[in-house]
């Protein structure tokens, strides 16, 4: 049965990729109608992003990769599309590069304010220019701005994780690694940014921001799975400096570690506490569990926008095939929309490689191998579907 399921999964991915190519065919139709013969095959999609245009319509950026074996080149093309109209906006941006085996082909990161960044082959950084409607190279500006640290050149680049907005991890040609925050103009030797955070005089800062994030539920009571609890808190801000979301740990008041040193902990609700030092080092105030969301397993915040927070979790331990999506109102913290992942045939492998990006008005979700899956509005309505609605039958399905 396992071998059969694996075969079905492989066939599902093949058919998904075929449908994806056919679905996007209308985007290229206007080019062909002008009588222009493309010089390159379309290649495979290796990175993508969705954003809201000035008129409220949805726009999509897709980076495709085509490897030219004879020339030892990889040709990247950036396609800019009107999603609703299924039409190209302008001409594709073509970026030929030497092949780079073992490196991730491309990544797109969308930051607050809809600033879009692109990494090519983990060695080139590009930023989206909304006026010119194309990506502009940034490596030269990076080495010039931080000449003392990066003047020898750049050998590798990586984006920070969701908890590290704006972080660009840069390795110089000398092998030194740095944490760079372009927007704030800060650069640190790798790891020093964490020490800088811990030493900030948080009490002097007047500005705060609201956060919603999961914390590890490290309690003696939890014997199975990876329980997580959703917290709502205020974090102080140093104006103009980089930000980081901490990873907190919640304990039960009945835990041995809490009973042994109760003064080390601060109550956040009836029966739950957090270590005081972790709150102080992150400048956190007014922390409390989101009462409307119970303890969950494998929970993660997939993405946020100004109005909503999108979660993925499992309601019980060791049940990835029962995963759920949930959308919260960012202000009231009320759950607005909950759906089992199995309702979305676009999301493969129980959402184990599910990722999402927030934009003004909704969320863009990708699935296995960064394949586009769907676009959800802030009300949970499906705005864009990247594969047929019919779910492929698998051995053992009863047809429901």
C-alpha positions as CSV (number, residue, x, y, z in Angstrom):
1,X,0.0,0.0,0.0
2,X,2.9,2.4,0.8
3,X,4.4,1.7,-2.6
4,X,1.1,2.3,-4.3
5,X,0.6,5.6,-2.4
6,X,4.1,6.7,-3.4
7,X,3.3,6.0,-7.1
8,X,0.0,7.9,-6.8
9,X,1.9,10.8,-5.2
10,X,4.5,10.9,-8.0
11,X,1.8,10.8,-10.6
12,X,-0.1,13.5,-8.8
13,X,3.0,15.8,-8.9
14,X,3.5,15.1,-12.6
15,X,-0.1,15.9,-13.5
16,X,0.0,19.0,-11.2
17,X,3.1,20.2,-13.1
18,X,1.5,19.5,-16.4
19,X,-1.7,21.4,-15.4
20,X,0.4,24.3,-14.1
21,X,2.1,24.7,-17.5
22,X,-1.3,24.5,-19.3
23,X,-2.9,26.9,-16.8
24,X,-0.3,29.5,-17.4
25,X,-0.3,29.2,-21.2
26,X,-2.7,32.1,-21.6
27,X,-0.1,34.4,-19.9
28,X,2.2,33.9,-22.9
29,X,-0.5,34.1,-25.6
30,X,-0.2,37.9,-26.0
31,X,3.6,37.5,-26.7
32,X,2.9,34.9,-29.4
33,X,0.2,37.0,-30.9
34,X,2.7,39.8,-31.6
35,X,4.6,37.3,-33.7
36,X,7.5,37.1,-31.4
37,X,9.2,33.7,-31.3
38,X,10.6,33.1,-27.8
39,X,14.3,32.3,-28.0
40,X,14.2,30.0,-24.9
41,X,11.8,27.3,-23.5
42,X,9.8,28.6,-20.6
43,X,11.7,26.4,-18.1
44,X,10.5,25.4,-14.7
45,X,9.1,27.9,-12.1
46,X,11.6,28.2,-9.2
47,X,10.2,31.2,-7.3
48,X,7.1,33.3,-7.3
49,X,5.2,36.0,-5.4
50,X,1.8,37.7,-5.5
51,X,1.1,41.3,-4.6
52,X,-1.8,43.8,-4.9
53,X,-1.4,46.4,-7.7
54,X,-2.3,50.0,-7.3
55,X,-5.8,49.4,-8.8
56,X,-6.4,46.5,-6.3
57,X,-5.9,43.8,-8.9
58,X,-3.6,40.9,-8.2
59,X,-0.1,40.8,-9.8
60,X,2.2,37.8,-9.9
61,X,6.0,37.5,-10.3
62,X,7.4,34.2,-11.5
63,X,11.0,33.3,-11.9
64,X,11.6,30.4,-14.3
65,X,14.9,28.5,-14.9
66,X,16.1,26.9,-18.1
67,X,19.4,25.1,-18.1
68,X,21.4,25.2,-21.4
69,X,23.6,22.1,-21.3
70,X,25.8,23.0,-24.3
71,X,26.6,26.5,-23.0
72,X,26.8,25.6,-19.3
73,X,24.4,28.4,-18.6
74,X,21.3,28.8,-16.6
75,X,18.9,31.3,-18.0
76,X,16.4,32.9,-15.5
77,X,13.4,34.7,-16.8
78,X,11.1,36.9,-14.7
79,X,7.5,37.1,-15.8
80,X,5.2,39.8,-14.5
81,X,1.5,38.9,-14.9
82,X,-1.9,40.3,-14.3
83,X,-3.5,37.3,-12.6
84,X,-7.1,38.1,-13.3
85,X,-6.5,39.1,-16.9
86,X,-4.0,36.3,-17.5
87,X,-1.8,38.6,-19.4
88,X,1.9,39.5,-19.3
89,X,2.8,43.0,-18.1
90,X,5.8,44.1,-20.1
91,X,8.5,41.9,-21.5
92,X,10.1,39.1,-19.5
93,X,13.4,40.0,-17.8
94,X,16.1,37.6,-18.9
95,X,19.1,36.9,-16.7
96,X,21.6,34.4,-18.0
97,X,24.0,33.0,-15.4
98,X,26.7,30.3,-15.2
99,X,25.4,27.1,-13.8
100,X,25.7,26.7,-10.0
101,X,25.2,23.1,-9.0
102,X,24.1,22.5,-5.4
103,X,22.8,26.1,-4.9
104,X,19.2,27.0,-4.6
105,X,18.1,28.4,-7.9
106,X,16.0,31.4,-6.7
107,X,14.1,32.8,-3.8
108,X,11.6,35.7,-3.5
109,X,11.0,37.4,-0.2
110,X,8.1,39.9,0.3
111,X,8.6,42.3,3.2
112,X,6.3,44.7,4.9
113,X,5.2,47.5,2.5
114,X,5.3,44.9,-0.3
115,X,9.1,45.4,-0.9
116,X,10.1,42.3,-3.0
117,X,13.6,40.9,-3.0
118,X,15.1,38.1,-5.2
119,X,18.1,35.9,-4.6
120,X,19.7,34.1,-7.6
121,X,21.8,31.1,-7.0
122,X,22.4,32.2,-3.4
123,X,25.0,34.7,-4.6
124,X,23.1,37.6,-6.2
125,X,20.6,40.0,-4.5
126,X,18.1,41.9,-6.6
127,X,15.3,44.3,-5.5
128,X,12.0,45.0,-7.3
129,X,11.7,48.4,-8.8
130,X,8.0,49.3,-9.0
131,X,8.6,52.2,-11.4
132,X,10.6,50.2,-13.9
133,X,8.7,47.0,-13.3
134,X,11.8,44.8,-13.0
135,X,14.4,43.6,-10.5
136,X,17.5,45.7,-10.1
137,X,20.9,44.3,-9.0
138,X,22.0,45.1,-5.4
139,X,25.3,43.3,-4.9
140,X,27.5,46.3,-5.9
141,X,25.5,48.7,-3.7
142,X,25.9,46.2,-0.8
143,X,29.6,45.9,-1.1
144,X,30.0,49.7,-1.4
145,X,27.8,50.5,1.6
146,X,29.6,48.0,3.8
147,X,33.0,48.2,2.2
148,X,34.9,47.5,5.5
149,X,33.2,44.1,5.8
150,X,32.3,43.2,2.3
151,X,34.8,45.0,0.1
152,X,36.4,41.7,-0.9
153,X,33.2,40.6,-2.5
154,X,30.3,38.2,-1.7
155,X,30.4,34.5,-2.0
156,X,27.0,33.5,-0.6
157,X,23.6,35.1,0.4
158,X,20.6,33.9,2.3
159,X,17.3,35.4,3.5
160,X,16.5,35.3,7.2
161,X,13.5,33.3,8.4
162,X,10.1,34.6,9.3
163,X,11.3,35.7,12.8
164,X,14.0,37.8,11.2
165,X,12.4,40.4,9.0
166,X,14.8,42.2,6.7
167,X,17.8,40.0,7.6
168,X,20.2,39.2,4.8
169,X,22.9,36.6,5.8
170,X,26.0,37.5,3.8
171,X,29.2,35.5,3.5
172,X,32.2,37.5,2.1
173,X,34.9,36.1,-0.1
174,X,37.1,35.9,3.0
175,X,34.7,33.4,4.6
176,X,33.4,35.9,7.2
177,X,29.6,35.8,7.8
178,X,27.5,38.9,8.5
179,X,24.0,39.8,9.4
180,X,23.0,42.7,7.2
181,X,19.8,44.8,7.6
182,X,19.7,47.0,4.5
183,X,16.7,49.2,5.5
184,X,18.2,50.2,8.8
185,X,21.8,50.3,7.5
186,X,23.1,47.9,10.2
187,X,25.7,45.1,9.8
188,X,26.9,42.7,12.5
189,X,29.3,39.8,12.6
190,X,27.1,36.7,12.6
191,X,25.6,36.1,16.0
192,X,26.4,39.6,17.3
193,X,22.9,40.8,16.3
194,X,21.4,38.5,19.0
195,X,23.7,39.9,21.6
196,X,22.8,43.4,20.5
197,X,19.1,42.5,21.0
198,X,19.7,41.2,24.5
199,X,21.6,44.4,25.5
200,X,19.1,46.9,24.2
201,X,17.8,49.3,26.8
202,X,14.2,48.3,26.2
203,X,12.8,50.5,29.1
204,X,13.9,53.6,27.2
205,X,11.8,52.8,24.1
206,X,8.3,54.3,23.9
207,X,7.2,52.6,20.6
208,X,5.7,49.2,20.6
209,X,4.2,46.8,18.1
210,X,1.7,43.9,18.5
211,X,2.8,40.4,17.7
212,X,1.0,37.1,17.3
213,X,3.2,34.0,17.4
214,X,3.5,30.5,18.6
215,X,5.5,29.5,21.7
216,X,6.9,26.1,22.5
217,X,4.8,24.4,25.3
218,X,7.6,22.9,27.3
219,X,5.7,21.4,30.1
220,X,5.9,18.1,32.1
221,X,2.2,17.6,31.3
222,X,2.8,17.3,27.5
223,X,4.1,13.8,27.0
224,X,3.4,13.4,23.2
225,X,3.9,15.4,20.1
226,X,5.2,19.0,19.8
227,X,2.5,21.1,21.5
228,X,2.6,24.8,20.8
229,X,0.5,27.7,22.2
230,X,-0.4,30.9,20.4
231,X,0.6,34.1,22.2
232,X,-0.4,37.7,21.8
233,X,2.1,40.3,23.1
234,X,3.5,43.8,22.8
235,X,7.2,44.2,21.9
236,X,9.0,47.4,22.3
237,X,10.8,48.9,19.3
238,X,14.0,50.8,18.9
239,X,13.2,53.4,16.2
240,X,15.1,52.8,13.0
241,X,16.7,49.6,14.2
242,X,16.2,46.0,13.0
243,X,13.4,43.8,14.5
244,X,13.3,40.2,15.5
245,X,10.5,38.0,16.8
246,X,11.6,35.9,19.8
247,X,10.9,32.2,20.2
248,X,9.3,31.9,23.7
249,X,8.7,28.8,25.8
250,X,5.6,28.4,28.0
251,X,5.5,26.2,31.2
252,X,2.8,24.9,33.4
253,X,2.8,26.1,37.0
254,X,2.9,22.4,38.0
255,X,6.2,21.8,36.2
256,X,9.1,20.8,38.4
257,X,11.3,23.6,37.0
258,X,8.7,26.2,37.9
259,X,8.1,24.8,41.4
260,X,11.9,24.8,42.0
261,X,12.3,28.5,41.2
262,X,8.9,30.2,40.9
263,X,10.4,33.8,41.0
264,X,12.1,33.2,37.7
265,X,8.8,33.0,35.9
266,X,6.0,35.4,35.1
267,X,2.3,34.3,34.9
268,X,0.7,34.9,31.6
269,X,-2.6,33.3,32.4
270,X,-4.2,30.8,34.8
271,X,-1.7,27.9,35.0
272,X,0.8,29.2,32.4
273,X,4.1,31.0,33.0
274,X,7.0,32.3,30.9
275,X,10.6,32.9,32.1
276,X,11.0,36.5,33.0
277,X,14.5,36.8,31.5
278,X,13.3,35.8,28.0
279,X,10.6,38.5,28.2
280,X,13.1,41.2,29.4
281,X,15.7,40.3,26.8
282,X,13.2,40.7,24.0
283,X,11.5,43.8,25.3
284,X,8.1,42.0,25.6
285,X,5.2,43.4,27.6
286,X,1.5,42.4,28.1
287,X,1.9,38.8,27.0
288,X,-1.0,36.4,27.1
289,X,-2.3,33.3,25.3
290,X,-4.8,33.8,22.5
291,X,-7.8,32.4,24.5
292,X,-9.8,31.6,21.4
293,X,-7.1,29.2,20.1
294,X,-6.4,26.0,22.1
295,X,-3.0,24.3,22.5
296,X,-2.1,22.8,19.1
297,X,0.5,20.5,17.6
298,X,3.2,21.5,15.0
299,X,1.6,25.0,14.9
300,X,3.2,27.7,12.8
301,X,2.3,31.1,11.6
302,X,2.5,30.8,7.9
303,X,2.1,34.5,7.1
304,X,0.7,37.8,8.3
305,X,-0.7,40.9,6.7
306,X,-2.1,44.1,8.3
307,X,-5.5,42.5,9.0
308,X,-5.1,38.8,9.2
309,X,-2.8,36.0,10.5
310,X,-2.7,32.6,8.7
311,X,-1.9,29.5,10.8
312,X,-1.2,25.9,10.0
313,X,-1.5,23.3,12.8
314,X,-2.6,19.7,13.7
315,X,-5.3,19.3,16.3
316,X,-3.7,16.3,17.9
317,X,-0.2,14.8,18.0
318,X,1.3,12.8,15.2
319,X,-1.5,13.5,12.8
320,X,-0.1,15.4,9.8
321,X,-2.9,14.2,7.6
322,X,-5.4,16.0,9.8
323,X,-3.7,19.4,9.4
324,X,-5.8,22.5,9.3
325,X,-5.5,26.1,8.1
326,X,-6.9,28.9,10.3
327,X,-7.3,32.6,9.7
328,X,-7.4,35.0,12.7
329,X,-8.4,38.7,12.8
330,X,-5.2,40.5,13.8
331,X,-7.0,42.9,16.1
332,X,-9.8,41.0,17.8
333,X,-7.8,37.7,17.7
334,X,-11.1,35.9,16.8
335,X,-10.8,32.9,14.4
336,X,-12.6,33.9,11.2
337,X,-12.1,30.8,9.0
338,X,-10.9,27.2,9.6
339,X,-10.5,24.6,6.9
340,X,-9.0,21.1,6.9
341,X,-6.0,20.9,4.5
342,X,-7.6,17.9,2.8
343,X,-10.2,20.2,1.3
344,X,-7.4,21.7,-0.9
345,X,-6.2,19.3,-3.5
346,X,-3.7,22.0,-4.6
347,X,-1.8,21.5,-1.4
348,X,0.4,18.4,-1.6
349,X,1.8,16.0,1.0
350,X,-0.5,17.1,3.8
351,X,1.0,20.6,3.7
352,X,4.3,19.5,5.1
353,X,6.1,21.9,2.7
354,X,3.4,24.5,2.7
355,X,4.6,28.2,2.7
356,X,2.7,31.4,2.5
357,X,3.2,35.1,1.8
358,X,0.9,37.8,3.0
359,X,-0.1,40.8,0.9
360,X,-2.7,43.6,1.2
361,X,-5.9,41.7,1.0
362,X,-4.9,38.1,1.4
363,X,-2.4,35.3,1.2
364,X,-0.5,33.5,-1.5
365,X,0.3,29.8,-0.7
366,X,2.9,27.5,-2.3
367,X,3.2,23.8,-1.9
368,X,5.8,21.1,-2.7
369,X,8.9,22.3,-4.7
370,X,7.6,25.9,-4.4
371,X,4.7,25.1,-6.8
372,X,1.9,27.8,-6.7
373,X,-1.1,26.4,-4.9
374,X,-3.8,29.1,-4.3
375,X,-4.5,32.6,-3.3
376,X,-6.9,33.3,-0.4
377,X,-8.6,36.6,0.4
378,X,-8.8,38.0,3.9
379,X,-12.3,36.6,4.1
380,X,-11.1,33.1,3.2
381,X,-12.5,33.2,-0.3
382,X,-10.4,31.4,-2.9
383,X,-9.2,34.1,-5.2
384,X,-7.0,32.1,-7.5
385,X,-6.6,28.3,-8.0
386,X,-3.5,26.8,-9.6
387,X,-4.9,23.3,-10.2
388,X,-8.3,21.7,-10.9
389,X,-10.8,21.4,-8.2
390,X,-11.3,17.6,-8.7
391,X,-9.2,15.7,-6.2
392,X,-7.3,12.8,-7.6
393,X,-8.5,9.5,-6.2
394,X,-6.0,7.4,-4.3
395,X,-6.1,3.8,-3.3
396,X,-8.4,3.4,-0.4
397,X,-10.6,6.5,-1.2
398,X,-14.2,5.7,-0.9
399,X,-15.2,8.4,-3.4
400,X,-16.4,10.9,-0.9
